[in-house]
Amino acid sequence: MIEPDSNSADESRAPRDPVSVAARIHRFAAQVVRIYLGRDDEPEPPPDPDPP
């Protein structure tokens, strides 16, 4: 049985670069959007832009 060691977990989790964290979040969000749009049988057409 492996005993959880909070100290080693904290040490292995080094502070990451905020840009890389944002990139990972962006990639995850893009994947979620792709899955959502892929399962949508009939996506609604984009609304026509109103003329100025």
C-alpha positions, 0 to 999 in steps of 0.5 A: 500500500502506498502511503500518501506523502503530502511533502513529496507531492508538493515538492514534485509539483514545481511552480509552473510558468503562468503562460504554460498553464494558460496554454494547457487550459486553452488546449483543454478548452479547445478540445472540449469545444471540438467534442461539443461541436462534433456531437452537435448534429445540426449546428445553428448557422451563425447569425447574419451581421446587421448592416451598420 
